[in-house]
Amino acid sequence: MHWSGGPTPDKYLVDGGFTHRAVVTQLEAGGTQVYAPLYQEKKQLEQDKNPYALRPGDSAKTGDTINQMSEPRGLIGWCAAALTT
């Protein structure tokens, strides 16, 4: 992914519509920390799927992000960190 808005950001806060795992993995590989809810988390939970499970192609960094987002305060904490640092 190419960032055309100037220097590559250290942190990137996005909404759930833009958090496909491949995009998150690519951003994090370039050094950008992604702050976002998991893509279709509610839908996957309703279908008895585990949105927090690692999938083929997930990087270790993406796995860390997913694990943190699975915790009750994950999104709130991540958003606060993105906005205050």
Buried (B, 14 or more C-beta within 10 A) or exposed (E): EEEEEEEEBEEBBBEEEEBEBEBBBBBBEEEBBBBBBBBBBEEBEEEEEEBBEBEEEBBEBBBEBBEBBBEEEBBEBBBEEBEEE
